């Protein structure tokens, strides 16, 4: 079927760009509206405040982006991104236990958020019919008299008079600050149910010169938080010969931004490689701080009514605790879903079809992020018997993965969204956890 009609996407960050890529095969015209002017170079921009911090593209996200943009990995590599074997080239410290490393086919790319966004923006903007309109804020939705269909958006250009733009489909990819709940209420639709896990994350990032021999010749480090020690740390390579170091705390635990405090915080982590790096590597900039109050999931699939001609996408649908690095991957998988639904079923009942299936896409990362955060007594939320059991079981799995390569591999496949979380509860994995649990207890390893 030939492409026809116009789609409007609110937001031209990664979520909006991925939505536009999915829409471009079915719509003759796709217009992205953004409050910023996108830069011509891969640099930080005001509309993406989290862009200065470490971003992780999980293996499933890499696969999804390669499907949407063939040879994207090769292009990123030419621009300085570093391929990373996530099991063999990263120091993993889970609950203080160092995961036994091994070569694997789980691959990520170490790069900055601005580089990834720049490449995706260029590839998306080059598609027929796609256009980015900068410096333009959406102030509301247009709809038919009976409010059953959204027909466009109201605009407030930064330098101009308010106007309107009609569309056959409006996709809200406006991120955590999405105003779709307000706009839909104004049109007479029920308030969308919202799940919220208050985590109070504060994270600080600083970049350092990357040199041979650092991190014991590996390419990354991750040290997770655990009850009694609510501190995270991650080191990832970026283009330009850099390592980015992000440290985070939850529930009021806050990494310092002064030199001495930043070093002390790094050396307090279970992973000694983080402290070693920040003590001896050459810093390239000053620490940058950001706060993330809560993971939020909006359950549009549960609404009894929803207007035709409108969708909510990516972080506007579900915003996940950034320490788990799931956001870009979830958005990319949603883009594959949207493209597939349009190709197979067209626009008929698109919102209901999309929300129902997108909920299944979100279920696994939400259960991982929310379930893990609920380990901390200060995090509010419903701790079901299953959540308590899984968290206790994962603590044993992390200890066992210090001795068993297969358990580390199984865990990494789940958090990279390749396998479902239930795979960790399979009889083969549980037996290995049980058998390794009978080993003589040992202190977490800090060997090179």
C-alpha positions in Angstrom: 0.0 0.0 0.0 1.4 3.4 -1.0 2.2 5.9 1.7 -0.4 8.6 2.2 -1.6 11.2 4.6 0.3 13.2 7.3 1.6 12.2 10.6 2.8 14.7 13.2 5.3 13.7 16.0 5.6 15.8 19.1 9.2 15.8 20.1 12.3 15.3 17.9 14.6 13.6 20.5 15.3 9.9 20.1 11.8 8.7 20.9 10.3 11.0 18.3 12.9 10.2 15.7 12.3 6.5 16.2 8.5 7.0 15.9 9.1 9.0 12.7 11.2 6.2 11.2 8.3 3.8 11.8 5.7 6.1 10.4 7.7 7.1 7.2 6.8 3.8 5.4 3.0 4.4 5.8 2.6 8.2 5.7 3.6 10.4 2.8 4.5 13.3 5.2 5.9 13.0 8.7 6.5 16.3 10.6 8.5 16.3 13.8 7.9 19.3 16.1 10.5 20.2 18.7 10.9 23.1 21.1 14.7 23.2 20.4 16.7 23.8 17.3 18.6 20.5 16.7 22.3 21.0 16.5 24.3 20.2 13.4 27.0 18.5 15.4 26.8 15.8 18.2 26.7 18.2 21.1 24.6 18.6 24.2 21.3 20.4 23.7 18.9 22.0 26.2 16.0 19.8 25.4 17.9 16.7 26.4 19.2 17.5 29.9 20.1 13.8 30.4 22.3 13.8 27.3 25.5 14.6 29.2 25.2 11.3 31.2 26.2 7.8 30.4 23.7 6.1 28.1 23.6 2.4 27.5 22.3 0.8 24.4 21.4 -2.7 25.4 22.0 -5.6 23.0 18.3 -5.8 22.1 18.3 -2.1 21.4 21.3 -2.4 19.1 19.5 -5.1 17.2 16.3 -3.1 16.9 18.2 0.0 15.7 20.0 -2.0 13.1 16.7 -3.3 11.9 15.3 0.3 11.6 18.6 1.7 10.2 20.7 -0.9 8.4 24.4 -0.6 9.0 23.9 1.8 11.8 26.5 0.0 13.9 29.1 0.4 11.2 28.4 4.1 10.9 28.7 4.6 14.6 32.0 2.7 14.6 33.3 5.0 11.9 32.4 7.9 14.1 34.3 6.6 17.1 31.8 4.5 19.0 33.4 1.4 20.7 31.9 -2.1 20.3 31.8 -3.8 23.7 31.3 -7.4 24.6 29.0 -7.0 27.6 30.0 -10.1 29.3 33.7 -10.4 28.4 34.8 -6.7 28.4 32.9 -5.2 31.4 33.5 -5.6 35.1 30.1 -6.4 36.7 29.6 -6.1 40.4 26.1 -7.2 41.5 25.3 -6.9 45.2 29.1 -6.7 45.8 29.9 -9.9 43.9 32.1 -9.8 40.8 30.5 -11.7 37.9 32.8 -14.2 36.3 33.7 -12.8 32.9 33.4 -14.7 29.6 33.3 -14.0 25.9 29.8 -13.6 24.5 27.7 -12.4 21.6 26.1 -9.7 23.7 27.3 -6.5 22.0 26.8 -2.8 22.9 28.3 0.4 21.6 30.0 2.8 23.9 29.2 6.4 22.7 27.6 9.6 23.9 23.9 10.2 23.7 24.5 13.2 21.3 26.4 11.1 18.9 23.7 8.4 18.7 20.9 11.0 18.4 22.8 12.9 15.7 23.2 9.8 13.6 19.6 8.7 14.0 18.4 12.3 13.3 20.4 12.4 10.0 19.2 9.0 8.9 15.5 9.8 9.8 15.6 13.3 8.2 16.9 11.8 5.0 13.8 9.6 4.6 11.3 10.8 1.9 8.6 13.0 3.4 10.2 13.5 6.8 10.7 17.1 8.0 11.8 18.6 11.4 10.2 21.8 12.5 12.3 23.4 15.3 11.4 26.1 17.9 7.8 25.1 18.0 5.7 24.1 21.1 2.5 22.1 20.9 -0.1 23.5 23.2 -3.0 21.2 22.6 -4.8 18.8 20.3 -7.4 19.5 17.6 -10.3 17.1 17.4 -13.6 16.5 15.6 -16.8 17.9 17.2 -17.6 14.7 18.9 -13.9 14.4 20.1 -13.7 10.8 18.8 -10.8 11.6 16.5 -7.7 13.8 16.9 -7.2 15.8 13.8 -4.0 17.8 14.5 -2.3 20.1 17.0 -2.2 23.6 18.2 1.1 25.3 17.8 2.9 28.2 19.5 6.1 28.9 17.5 8.8 30.7 19.4 8.9 33.5 16.8 5.4 33.7 15.4 1.7 33.7 15.9 -0.2 30.7 17.3 -1.4 28.4 14.5 -2.7 24.9 13.9 -1.5 21.9 11.9 -3.8 19.2 10.8 -2.8 15.5 10.7 -4.1 12.0 10.2 -2.1 10.8 13.2 -0.5 12.7 16.1 2.1 10.8 18.1 3.2 12.2 21.4 6.9 11.4 21.9 7.3 14.4 24.3 9.0 12.3 27.0 8.3 12.3 30.7 6.8 15.8 30.5 4.1 14.5 28.1 0.9 16.6 28.3 -1.3 13.9 26.6 -3.0 13.1 30.0 -4.1 16.7 30.3 -5.1 17.1 26.7 -7.2 13.9 26.7 -9.0 15.0 29.9 -9.8 18.3 28.1 -11.4 16.3 25.4 -13.6 14.4 27.9 -11.6 11.2 28.2 -11.0 9.4 31.5 -7.8 10.1 33.4 -5.2 7.5 32.5 -4.1 5.2 35.3 -0.5 5.8 36.3 1.9 3.6 38.2 4.7 5.4 39.9 7.8 4.1 41.8 9.5 6.9 43.7 13.2 6.3 43.6 14.7 9.8 44.1 17.8 9.1 41.9 20.5 11.7 41.8 23.3 11.1 39.3 26.6 12.8 38.5 28.7 12.4 35.4 32.3 13.4 34.5 34.4 12.4 31.5 38.0 11.4 31.6 40.7 10.8 29.0 40.9 7.1 28.0 44.3 5.5 27.9 45.8 2.0 27.5 45.8 -0.1 30.7 42.9 1.6 32.4 40.1 -0.6 33.9 42.5 -3.6 33.7 42.2 -3.4 29.9 38.5 -3.8 29.9 36.0 -1.4 28.4 33.5 -0.8 31.2 32.4 -1.2 34.8 29.1 -1.5 36.5 28.5 -1.6 40.2 24.9 -1.8 41.3 23.2 -0.5 44.4 21.9 -2.8 47.1 20.0 -2.4 50.4 22.4 -0.8 52.9 24.5 0.7 50.1 22.3 2.7 47.8 25.1 3.7 45.4 25.6 3.0 41.7 28.6 3.4 39.5 29.1 2.9 35.8 32.0 3.6 33.4 31.5 3.4 29.7 33.7 4.4 26.7 32.7 7.2 24.4 33.9 8.6 21.1 36.9 11.0 21.2 39.0 8.7 23.4 37.0 9.2 26.5 35.6 7.3 29.5 32.4 8.7 31.0 31.8 8.0 34.7 28.3 8.2 36.1 27.7 7.7 39.8 24.2 7.7 41.3 22.5 7.5 44.6 18.8 6.8 45.5 16.5 8.1 48.2 18.6 11.1 49.2 22.0 9.5 48.6 23.7 12.1 46.5 27.1 11.9 44.7 29.2 15.0 45.4 30.3 17.3 42.6 33.5 18.6 44.2 36.8 16.8 43.2 37.6 15.2 46.6 34.0 14.2 47.2 33.6 12.7 43.7 36.8 10.6 44.3 35.6 9.5 47.8 32.2 8.4 46.4 33.9 6.4 43.6 36.2 4.6 46.0 33.2 3.6 48.2 31.7 1.5 45.4 32.1 -2.3 45.3 34.0 -2.0 42.0 37.5 -0.8 42.8 38.2 0.0 39.1 35.9 3.1 39.3 37.9 4.7 42.1 41.2 3.8 40.5 40.1 5.5 37.3 38.9 8.8 38.8 41.9 9.0 41.0 44.5 8.7 38.2 42.8 9.6 34.9 42.8 13.1 33.4 39.4 14.8 33.8 38.1 16.5 30.6 35.2 18.5 32.1 33.4 19.3 35.4 30.9 17.0 37.0 27.3 17.4 35.9 24.3 16.6 38.2 20.8 15.5 37.3 17.8 14.2 39.3 15.2 11.6 38.4 12.3 11.5 40.9 10.3 8.4 39.8 9.7 5.7 37.3 6.3 6.3 35.7 4.1 4.0 33.6 0.9 5.3 32.1 -1.6 2.5 31.4 -3.3 3.7 28.2 -4.1 0.2 27.3 -6.6 0.1 30.2 -8.6 3.1 29.1 -12.2 2.2 28.1 -12.1 4.9 25.4 -9.3 6.6 23.4 -9.5 8.9 20.4 -8.6 7.7 16.9 -5.7 9.5 15.3 -3.6 9.7 18.5 -0.8 7.7 20.1 1.6 8.1 23.0 5.1 6.7 22.6 8.4 5.9 24.3 9.1 7.8 27.6 5.7 9.5 27.3 4.2 6.0 27.7 6.7 4.7 30.3 9.7 6.4 31.8 12.1 4.0 33.5 14.8 4.5 36.2 17.8 5.5 34.0 20.3 3.5 36.0 19.1 0.4 34.2 19.7 1.8 30.8 16.5 0.5 29.2 14.9 3.7 27.8 16.4 3.8 24.3 16.0 0.0 23.8 12.3 0.1 24.8 11.7 3.0 22.4 13.4 1.2 19.5 11.4 -2.0 20.1 8.2 0.1 20.2 9.2 1.6 16.8 9.5 -1.9 15.4 6.1 -2.7 16.8 4.5 0.4 15.3 6.0 -0.2 11.9 4.7 -3.8 12.0 1.2 -2.8 13.0 0.9 -0.2 10.3 2.2 -2.6 7.7 -0.2 -5.4 8.7 -3.3 -3.7 9.8 -3.1 -0.1 8.6 -4.5 2.6 10.8 -7.7 0.9 11.8 -8.0 0.9 15.7 -4.3 1.6 15.7 -4.2 3.1 19.3 -5.9 0.1 20.9 -3.7 -2.4 18.9 -0.5 -0.4 19.7 -1.1 0.2 23.4 -2.1 -3.4 24.1 1.1 -4.8 22.4 3.3 -2.0 23.7 2.3 -3.0 27.2 3.8 -6.4 26.6 7.0 -4.7 25.4 7.1 -2.7 28.6 6.2 -5.5 31.0 9.7 -7.0 31.2 11.8 -3.8 31.6 9.2 -2.4 34.1 9.3 -5.6 36.2 13.2 -5.5 36.2 13.4 -1.8 37.1 10.5 -1.5 39.5 11.1 -4.9 41.1 14.8 -4.1 41.7 14.0 -0.7 43.1 11.5 -2.2 45.6 14.4 -4.0 47.2 15.0 -0.7 49.1 12.8 -0.3 52.1 12.4 3.5 51.4 11.0 3.0 48.0 7.2 3.0 48.1 5.3 0.4 46.1 3.5 -2.9 46.2 5.8 -5.7 47.3 4.0 -8.8 46.2 5.1 -12.2 47.4 6.5 -12.7 43.9 8.6 -9.5 44.0 10.0 -10.5 47.4 10.8 -14.0 46.3 12.5 -12.9 43.0 14.6 -10.3 44.8 15.8 -12.8 47.3 16.5 -15.3 44.6 18.5 -12.8 42.5 20.7 -12.0 45.5 21.7 -15.7 45.5 22.1 -15.8 41.7 24.5 -12.8 41.9 26.6 -14.6 44.5 26.6 -17.8 42.4 27.5 -15.9 39.2 30.9 -15.1 40.8 31.7 -18.8 40.2 29.4 -19.8 37.3 29.8 -18.3 33.9 26.4 -19.7 32.7 24.5 -17.8 35.4 26.2 -14.5 34.5 25.3 -15.1 30.9 21.6 -15.9 31.7 21.4 -12.7 33.9 22.9 -10.5 31.2 20.5 -11.9 28.5 17.6 -10.9 30.7 18.7 -7.4 31.5 19.6 -6.9 27.8 16.0 -7.7 27.1 16.9 -10.7 24.9 15.3 -13.3 27.2 12.2 -12.8 29.4 12.8 -12.5 33.2 11.0 -15.8 33.7 14.0 -17.5 32.0 16.0 -16.9 35.3 13.4 -19.0 37.1 13.7 -22.0 34.8 14.7 -25.3 36.3 18.2 -25.3 34.8 19.1 -21.9 36.1 17.6 -22.5 39.5 19.5 -25.8 39.9 22.8 -24.0 39.1 22.0 -21.3 41.7 21.2 -24.0 44.3 24.4 -26.0 43.6 26.6 -22.9 43.6 24.9 -21.8 46.8 26.5 -24.9 48.5 30.0 -23.7 47.8 32.0 -22.3 50.6 31.0 -18.6 51.1 33.7 -16.2 49.9 34.2 -12.4 50.0 33.3 -10.6 46.7 36.3 -10.7 44.4 38.2 -7.5 43.5 40.9 -9.2 41.5 41.9 -8.0 38.1 
